[in-house]
Amino acid sequence: MSSAVSRPKAAESNITLTHFNALLTFETDCWDVHHASINETKDFVLLDVRAQSHFDQGHVIGALCLPHSQMNQGRLAEYDQETLFVVYCAGPHCNGADKAALKLAKLGRPVKKMIGGVTGWLDEGFHLEV
């Protein structure tokens, strides 16, 4: 008798490798963002894509506020075309980071989503900046 976990059968290793390698090109997590930030290896611009009022109530340390609805080439002009942007929103219940990532990609900008957003950041025990 098999469980719902083992049905369907797990993918073969080469397929799994391709899948998870591709997945990590689209997203990062709170720990990796935090580690880069505190170890001075931050080679990306962290964007909080929520409304300014939410950003003002608390945001990830070092983040800049740029709501996805305000993203355009003009707002990004100060950044080199190859600058990596990492976007986040409120959390798993919010698709603002997905909308921002889509908009940045349409503008030809490299982008990753920080999975978990503010909720994930707090769940990991990290603090917000006000």
Summary of the structure (lengths in Angstrom):
residues: 130
radius of gyration: 16.6
end to end distance: 53.4
largest distance: 59.6
contacts: 349
relative contact order: 0.19
helix: 39%
strand: 15%
